[in-house]
Amino acid sequence: MRDHVRLLGALYVALGAMGVLGAMITLMVLGGVAGILTAVAPNEHEAGMAALILAAVGTGLFAVLLVMSVPNIIAGVGLLGFRPWARVLALILCALNLLSLPFGTALGIYGFWVLMSGGADELFDVGSRPARG
């Protein structure tokens, strides 16, 4: 079961990293298009308004993707360290990921199977872990 938890943690880190990368690409593309639009038609009112809308949409999408991706990275890192709080966070994210077809759904189902199995209880039990010193 330890290997499954580690794999799940790595998959969560990978999913979160892809989301952060997608957020950055979205911001660069929409911001770049807005900048090009402003440079091509600097005195046109409509071009300025379109550039403003593109920049706002790009920033909004960046923020949404970042807010959705960072918890995946945090949960993945916590799962790799077998932290009890990471199990709770990952279970919440499993439920949310079920709505994200097809990869999120597969990850959510696998996550529920791994984290709700009896073997996972022992891995995340606070009392059974050796003290760090």
C-alpha positions in Angstrom: 0.0 0.0 0.0 3.0 2.3 0.7 3.8 2.2 -3.1 0.3 3.1 -4.0 0.3 6.1 -1.7 3.6 7.3 -3.1 2.3 6.9 -6.6 -0.8 8.8 -5.8 1.3 11.6 -4.2 3.5 11.7 -7.4 0.4 11.9 -9.6 -1.1 14.7 -7.5 2.2 16.7 -7.8 2.3 16.0 -11.6 -1.4 17.1 -12.0 -0.8 20.2 -10.0 2.4 21.0 -11.9 0.6 20.6 -15.2 -2.2 23.0 -14.0 0.4 25.6 -13.0 2.1 25.3 -16.3 -1.3 25.6 -18.1 -2.0 28.7 -16.0 1.3 30.3 -17.0 0.8 29.5 -20.7 -2.7 30.9 -20.6 -1.5 34.1 -19.0 1.4 34.4 -21.5 -0.8 33.7 -24.6 -3.7 36.0 -23.7 -1.4 38.7 -22.4 0.7 38.4 -25.5 -2.3 38.7 -27.8 -3.4 41.8 -25.8 0.0 43.3 -26.1 0.1 42.7 -29.8 -3.3 44.1 -30.3 -2.3 47.3 -28.4 0.9 47.6 -30.5 -0.9 47.1 -33.8 -3.7 49.6 -33.2 -2.6 52.0 -30.4 -5.1 54.7 -31.1 -8.2 52.6 -31.7 -10.7 52.6 -28.9 -12.1 49.2 -29.8 -8.6 47.6 -29.9 -7.8 49.0 -26.5 -11.0 47.7 -25.1 -10.4 44.2 -26.6 -6.9 44.2 -25.2 -8.3 45.1 -21.8 -10.8 42.3 -21.9 -8.2 39.8 -23.1 -5.9 40.8 -20.3 -8.7 40.5 -17.7 -9.8 37.1 -19.0 -6.2 35.9 -19.0 -5.6 37.0 -15.5 -8.9 35.5 -14.3 -8.1 32.1 -15.9 -4.6 32.2 -14.5 -5.9 32.8 -11.0 -8.6 30.1 -11.3 -6.1 27.5 -12.7 -3.6 28.4 -10.0 -6.1 28.1 -7.2 -7.2 24.7 -8.5 -3.6 23.4 -9.0 -1.7 24.5 -5.9 -3.8 22.3 -3.5 -2.9 19.3 -5.7 0.8 20.0 -5.3 0.4 20.5 -1.6 -1.6 17.2 -1.2 0.9 15.3 -3.3 3.9 16.5 -1.3 2.0 15.6 1.9 1.1 12.2 0.7 4.8 11.5 -0.2 5.6 12.3 3.4 2.6 10.2 4.7 1.2 13.3 6.6 -2.3 12.7 8.1 -3.6 16.1 7.0 -2.6 15.2 3.4 -4.9 12.2 3.5 -7.9 14.5 4.4 -6.9 17.1 1.7 -6.4 14.4 -0.9 -9.8 12.8 -0.2 -11.4 16.2 -0.6 -9.5 16.7 -3.9 -10.5 13.2 -5.0 -14.1 14.2 -4.7 -13.5 17.4 -6.7 -11.4 15.7 -9.3 -14.2 13.2 -10.1 -15.8 16.1 -12.1 -12.7 16.6 -14.3 -13.1 14.1 -17.1 -11.2 11.8 -18.0 -7.9 12.1 -16.0 -9.3 13.7 -12.9 -12.0 11.1 -12.7 -9.5 8.3 -12.9 -7.3 9.9 -10.3 -10.3 10.5 -8.0 -11.4 6.9 -8.2 -7.8 5.6 -7.7 -7.3 8.1 -4.8 -10.4 6.9 -3.0 -9.4 3.3 -3.4 -5.9 4.0 -2.1 -6.8 6.3 0.8 -9.9 4.5 2.0 -8.3 1.0 2.1 -7.4 -0.6 5.4 -3.6 -0.5 4.7 -3.6 3.3 4.4 -4.9 3.6 8.0 -1.6 2.3 9.3 0.5 4.5 7.1 -1.2 7.7 8.2 -1.6 6.8 11.9 0.1 9.6 13.9 0.8 7.3 16.9 2.6 4.6 14.9 5.1 7.0 13.2 8.6 7.3 14.7 9.4 10.6 16.2 11.6 12.9 14.3 14.6 14.2 16.1 
